[in-house]
Amino acid sequence: MKQKNNIPDKLVFTLKEVSRLTDLESKIIESWENEFYFLNAGQTRSGNKIFRKKDLSIIIRIKELLDSQGFTLAGAKRKIEQEFGIKGSAPVHPERLKKILFQIKNQLKSIITELEK
């Protein structure tokens, strides 16, 4: 059974199925997974990638934005965040990040010290 947007009524799709349904090469889908933080393929026990129906919808929309509407990757990312209600993380000031990492480093050192006793 297919839905109105031609996405089969399934919970998950293999990379091969997503590739066939979107007419995109697997390597493009994988590169988009690296580029768009909100695309998160899961893995089966055998290590094969699987995508949720929402991921497939997003991939279809990305393709449309890039191919038909001339968006850049950054523009498509912003548009998808808006359309799908995805909240991007707020940027962290580098000095604050340094401070947090320094604290984590010290905590890890004290854990190592405790474990060595």
Long-range contacts (C-beta under 8 A, 24 or more apart in sequence): 5-57, 5-60, 7-53, 7-56, 7-57, 7-60, 10-53, 11-52, 11-53, 12-42, 12-50, 12-51, 12-52, 12-53, 13-50, 13-51, 13-52, 13-53, 13-55, 13-56, 14-48, 14-49, 14-50, 14-51, 15-41, 15-48, 15-49, 15-50, 15-51, 18-51, 18-55, 18-56, 18-59, 21-56, 21-60, 22-56, 22-59, 22-60, 22-63, 24-59, 24-63, 29-59, 32-59, 32-62, 35-73, 35-77, 36-62, 36-76, 36-77, 36-80, 38-80, 38-81, 38-84, 38-86, 54-84, 57-84, 58-84
